Amino acid sequence: MLIDTYGRVATDLRVSLTDRCNLRCTYCMPEEGLQWLAKPDLLTDDEIVRLIGIAVTSLGVEEVRFTGGEPLLRPGLAGIVERVAALEPRPQMSLTTNGIGLGRTAAALKAAGLDRVNVSLDTLRPDVFKTLTRRDRHKDVIEGLHAARDAGLTPVKVNSVLMPGLNDDEAPELLAWAVEHDYELRFIEQMPLDAQHGWKRDGMITAGDILASLRTRFELTPEGEEKRGSAPAERWLVDGGPHVVGVIASVTRPFCAACDRTRLTADGQIRTCLFAQEETDLRAALRSGAPDEEIARIWRLAMWGKKAGAGLDDPSFVQPDRPMSAIGG
């Protein structure tokens, strides 16, 4: 079991498969990209599967989310999914992706055992997409979403970040589109995880702003905390249901008290929080020949030291050195 001193138990493992990405979203990384991890520093497929196996069979992890960077850029992704699906007990598996490669991979990933996907899409306007991502790939993302739905990777969740002066007027339009296509839309407050360190709290679109905009067109009924559990998104029924919309308010309505996550970076580090400054090295233990029991012990110790919260409301908050692409969102 991965328990911390506040009594929280981590059952949800986020696994970053690569720090690389084929977009250059303005809230994540600079246009020229970043200094990527050297290949020898990345965990191998066997190392990833072994660590997930330890988490699932020895540490109580029940859900595995594959992230990046962009996880579809990882060679052998379908093989990793297939091997994790064979674990006993079998964890629930999902993938967070920008959707660009999903059109050609969705069916294979479903066949390998993937349960569902989260796709990032911030706008329905191709010109705004190009401005936000610095790439002209809007059509590919839309096609990827359709392919995921058709392959049965459901519910297909769409993650959207609203940026001032770019797409901050699109919330109602995005929700109407998601309802039409049977996707579950979730708005995410912009978080301080950009490589340029340009995030400013007083300039972000808040959960309150998003909900006010949605209510100009839709009736929203709260689902309530009982249904939410440890999920990061607060959800509302749209016009009485059955469709729902979620808001992940990491900054203005933090949910740290119910956090059930542990994170593994692409180079084999354990992070107890997306905003943590400290990491615990599992790669070194793996490559020095440590048995599973020792790796599990190191992992438990790392999670025992998890802090009470992310500290975003603390004036002394220091943004993590790693951008979101290297941590796994």
JOJOMO-V678701 format. One record per helix or strand of 3 or more residues. SS is the DSSP state (helix for helix, strand for strand). FROM is the first residue (numbers start at 1). TO is the last residue. If there is no record, write none. Layout:
SS | FROM | TO
SS | FROM | TO
//
This chain:
strand | 12 | 16
helix | 39 | 41
helix | 45 | 58
strand | 63 | 67
helix | 71 | 73
helix | 77 | 85
strand | 92 | 97
helix | 102 | 112
strand | 116 | 120
helix | 126 | 133
helix | 138 | 151
strand | 157 | 160
helix | 171 | 181
strand | 184 | 188
helix | 201 | 203
helix | 207 | 214
strand | 220 | 222
helix | 225 | 228
strand | 234 | 238
strand | 244 | 248
helix | 256 | 258
strand | 261 | 264
strand | 269 | 271
helix | 283 | 287
helix | 292 | 304
helix | 324 | 327
//
